[in-house]
Amino acid sequence: MYLIENHKHGRPIPSILPPNLIPPSFRSVKEPTTSLASAYTATASFYNGVVSSGSEELDALQREVEKLILERREADQQIVQLEADMTVKNSEIKNLKVC
């Protein structure tokens, strides 16, 4: 309706719909953890690329940081998956209540 009204008033119709005018069912799904995952990957690759400092203690700390970064990334991915599972289960429960 918005585009029809604009056309009636002589405004140009866009050749490509802006994201807010695309129905949610037709929108492409974007992965929510992309920025987090890329940040962790960038940090991990930074630490992986660092040459040995010559100090065993610093090298051990560096390995520990790498390990923690990877664990955090995995935990964040699990959280996203669990939230998606909860959404599905809540929808199923809601559908059962309606029936």
Number of C-alpha atoms within 10 A of each C-alpha: 6 7 14 11 10 12 12 9 9 9 11 10 11 8 6 8 10 8 11 8 11 12 8 10 7 8 11 9 8 7 8 10 13 10 10 13 17 12 14 17 16 12 16 19 12 11 14 13 9 10 8 11 10 8 8 10 10 12 15 11 11 18 15 12 15 20 13 13 17 17 12 14 19 13 12 15 16 12 12 15 12 12 12 12 12 12 12 12 12 12 12 12 11 11 10 9 8 7 5
